[in-house]
């Protein structure tokens, strides 16, 4: 294993290879349907590869890699709480959102990233969270156990700390509900604050990225052939609508990408192909829909 501190070139190359590996595994699991790819350049510097899968089982899936740099727009600088002299940035990472065709398969999101400012400051961030249309306790427990095992390999404080962070972050305040069953979320991990080396923080971030497939594919494979009623399909559209609300109103990554002139199609690849909203929807008492809504809250010990 390398011992020297990773530089931006090593980190960038790793994220590019992570995109390749995950796309290969997802394509193989979805009847070998290939991803379409768009290579793009950012006018201010850098670019990326946007890959989208329109599959038999994944209705719309995006696995994006980017490595961008340039001057920080004022709005982005303010959101990052930059210090004097920090006017330019370098950012690289992989971002994934999968919207399954079958309502019994959950939506999943992952992001792993590295950010560097011209003054020398840098940090890692990322996380994985699961958004079932119908919450199944066994699936949520399996998913969280995969994340806990990954976190514990590096620091036993990580999982409880980053789980709470995910509960707080993936929350829709205007609905007073969590986006799903959570996962882990972390941001601005820096050596001094974490008492870790840059290599250790990079290795942890990479391990989170490599947890994506084993944490998700078993859930995907076990439920994608289940029958779906018209009522359940309508519920899927309503839950996707909640996903849209969070991503467009509250997600910091969406806001940062748009304020730094990122590629709009790549930033908004997280949105589902179809979503729905019903005025003043009320789930029937005791229904599976009502049971799911009751579990969309912070602090559930999966």
N, C-alpha and C positions, 0 to 999 in steps of 0.2 A: 504494500500500500504506500502511496506517496506520503512523504512527511513534510515537504516544503509547503508553505502557505500557497493556496491556489490563487492564481491571478484571473483576471477577467476572461482571458483566452481559454483557460482550462474549464472554467465554469460554463462559458458559452458553448464550448464543444460538447460538454456533458449534456446540457439541456437539448442541444440539437439531436444527440444520439438517443436521449430519452423519448423525444417525439417519435423517432423512427421505430423504436422498440414497442411503444404503446400502440402506435398505428398498426404495426404488423400483427400484434396479438388481437386487437379488436377486429381487424379485417378477417383474420382467420376464423374468429368466433362467429362472424356474420356472413357465413357462406362464401368467404373469400372475395366479397365485394370490395373493390379498391376505394381508397380515399381519392377525391379530387384535390389537386394542390394548386394554389396560387402563390407565387413568389411576389413579394411586394417590397417597395422601397419607400421609406419615410422621407418626405421632402427635407426635413431638418437634419436627417442623418440616420443611417441604419435601415433596418427592414426586417423581414421575417418570412415565414412559410405558413400560410393558412391552409389547413387540411380539413375537409368536410366529408363525412360519410353519410350517404342517404341509403340506408341498408334495408334488408328484409326485417330485421329485428330492432335495429337502432334507426328510428325514423329520421333523426337529425343528430349527428354528433360532430363536434368540432374539437380538433387537437391542434393547437396553435403554438408555434415557436416564434419568438421575436428577440431581437437584439438591437436596441435603438439608443441613440445618443443625440446630444445637442444642447441648445440653450433652454433653460427652464422658463416657460411662460409665467407671468406673475401669479396667476391663479394656482398653478401647480406648485410653485415655490412656496406660496402661503400654506397650501395643504400639507406640505412636507416639513414646515417649520424650519426652513433653511437658515443658515447663519451667514454673517457677512462674508462676502467673497465666494459663496457657493452659488454659481450662476449656471453651471452646466451639469449634465448627468449622463450616466450610462446605465441602462437597465436591460436585463435579459431574463428569460424564463419560458415556462411552458404552461399553458392554460387549457383546461379541458371542461367541456360540458356535454353530456350525453342525454338526449331525450329519447327514451325507448318508445316503441310502438305499442307495446302491451301495457295496460294500466297497472298490472300487478308487478311490473319491474320498476324500480325506483329511478328517478333522475339522479345523476351524480355530477359533482363539480370538483375539480382539483386545480390548484395553482401552486407552482413553486417558482421562486424568483430571487434575483440578486439585483441590488441597487447600489450605485456608487456615485458620489458627488465629487466635483473637481477639487474640493478642499482636502480630500483624503478619507472622508467618512464613508462607510459602507455598511450594508446590513442585508440579512436574508429574511425572507418571508414566505408564507404559503399556507397550505392546509387542504383538507379534503372534507367535504360534507355530503350527506345523503338526504335526498328529498323524496320519500315514498309518496305515492298518491294515496295508498292505504298503508298505514303503519302496521308492520308485522313485528312483534317484539323479538322473535327469534332472529329475524334478519338484522334488526338494529343491534342486537347483542353481538352477533357475529361480526358485523362491521366495526363496532367500537372495540372489540377485542383485537382485531387486526391492528388498529391504530395504537392501542395501548401497548401491544408487544413491540411495535416499532419504536415508540417513544421510550419505553423502558430500556431499550438497548443503549440509549444515550444518556438518559437522566430520568429517574423515577418521578421527578416533580413535573416533567413535561406533560404527561397525559392529563392529569387533573387540571393543571393550569391552562393548557391549550384547549381542553374541552370546554371549560367555562368561557374562555375567550370566544370560541365558536358559538356557544349559546347566545352570548351577548351580541356578537357581530351579525350572525345570520338570523336576525330578528326583524320582524315587520312591525314597527311601532304603531302605525295607523290601524293595524289589524289586531294588535296585541297577541301575536302568535309567532312562533319560530317558523323559519322557512321549511324545516323538516326535522329530522332527528339529530341534527348537528353532526359533529365530528371533531376535528381539531382545526385551530386557526392560530397563526403566529405571525408577528410582524416586527420589523426593526430588531432582529436578533443580532447583537453586536458582541464582540469578544469581551470587552470590559464589563458590560452589564451582565453577561451570562457566565463570566469566568470560564470561558472556553476559548480555544484557538479558532482562528478562521477556518482551518482544516476541519475541525470538529463540527463547526456549524454548517459547513458545506456538506460534510458527510451525512449529517442529520437531514438536511434539506433533500439531498439525493435519495436517502432511504424513504422519506415520505413519498417522493415521486415513484419509487419502485414498489410502494405498497398499493398503488392504485389498482393494478390489474388483479392481484390476489384478493383484494378486499371487495372488488365489484363483480368480477366475472361469475363467481359462484351464485350470487344473487340473481344475476341476469339469466344464467342458464337454467336455474331451477324454476323460473316463473314465466318465461317468455312464451310458452305454449298454452298457458291457461286461457280458458274461455272468457270473453269479455262481453257483457251485456251493453245495450245502448245507454242505459242509465249510468253504468260505470264509465263508459267512454265520455259522457257528458261531464262526469265528476273529474275525469282526467283533464279536460279542458279548463275547468274551474281551478284546479290545483296549478296548472301551468300558468294561469292568469296571475296567481299569487307570486309565482316565480318571476314573471315579467315585472310585477310591481316592485319587488325587492331590487332587481337588477337595474331598473331604470331610475328608481327614486333614491335608493340607499347605498348601493354598492360603490365603494371608493375606487375600485379598479376601473369600473366603467367611466367614472368621472375623470380619473387621471388620464386614461387613454384618450378621451375626447378633448380634454384641455391641452394635451401635448401634441395634438394633431396626428394621433395614431390612425391606423387604417380602420375606417368605420365598419366595414363588413366583418373584419376580424374581431373588433370589440363587441359587436352585437351578435356574434355567432352564438352567444349563450341563450338567445331567445328561441323559443320553440316554434315549429312550423305553424302550429295552430294553437290558439288559446281562447278562453271564453270568460265572460263575466255575466252573471245573472243578478239582476237588481234584488238586493236584500235577500240573498239566498239563506235559507234556514234548513239545516240538516234535520231529518226526522229523528226524534228522540229514540235512542237505542239502536240506531242504524250504524252500519260500518263507517259511514261518513262522519257521523257524530262522534263515534269512538276515536277516529283519527284526529278530529279537531281537538278533542279533549287531551290528546297526547302532545300537541304542538305547543309545548311550554318549556321554559328553561329549567335546568337542574334535574332532568330525569336521569336516574342512575341506570343506564343500560348495562 
